[in-house]
């Protein structure tokens, strides 16, 4: 969902792109890797200026089984270990590693104001994200800066928005749980633009919250989506249904409250194209 638009955006800006694939390469820009074995073929890491690692099994496959929870963790840690080790071993390491991360780092924090300076939270996703970020540590060096892109709910076609759009199209949109929980969102366009900014800004380092500048509650997003799709907003998903049908994953993804600010991006003057969740939804629905 994010990788392909990011590649297109970077090409438009004049960059040359190479992609790690888990199959036979079909052209010279593809390079095979085996993250579970710690292997990247062709030594491509020695010849690039930046690496972007967004690899990881979907957290949207619900309910979470024990096997899938293990995969959510291992897929992220193994891929990151492999990339970080290749960077650490490189004679000519890249200038930057943009390390995929997520707002799950903060856990369920109710009404607390959260910035990049806030401590890690509790729960399964908080533990996964902490381990994910820690796996990148070997890449840190005098020549390679690491940026942790803690991404929120990406408002674009696909991903976590797909079930919300389906529910809305069926005419059964409404409050998700109480609807008062904070949902940290970012438009797909601004997610991609922010990642490009972090690649190109030599001062960017450490964690960055990739969330929109205007916080929104679940009801704000769900109601605005229904309005944009010209569908009713009335039924929704009660919390007891989410717990019964979707289990721990549903609670973590839908009922958790995180009032997160993109403090570093805004302080550094990054300009968002979509400043409200309604802006982001309008772009998505009209795309």
Secondary structure, DSSP 8 states (H G I E B T S, - for coil): --HHHHHHHHHHTT----EEESS--SSTTEEEEETTTTEEGGGGGGG-SEEEE-----S-SSS--HHHHHHHHHHHHHHHHHHHHHHHH-TT--SEEEEEEEGGGG---TT-EE-TTS----SHHHHHHHHHHHTTGGG-SSS-EEEEEEE-EEESSSTTHHHHHHHHHTT-B--BTTS-SB--EEEHHHHHHHHHHHHH-TT--EEEEE--SS--BHHHHHHHHHHHTT--B---B-HHHIIIIIHHHHIIIII---EE--HHHHHTT---S--SHHHHHHHHHH-
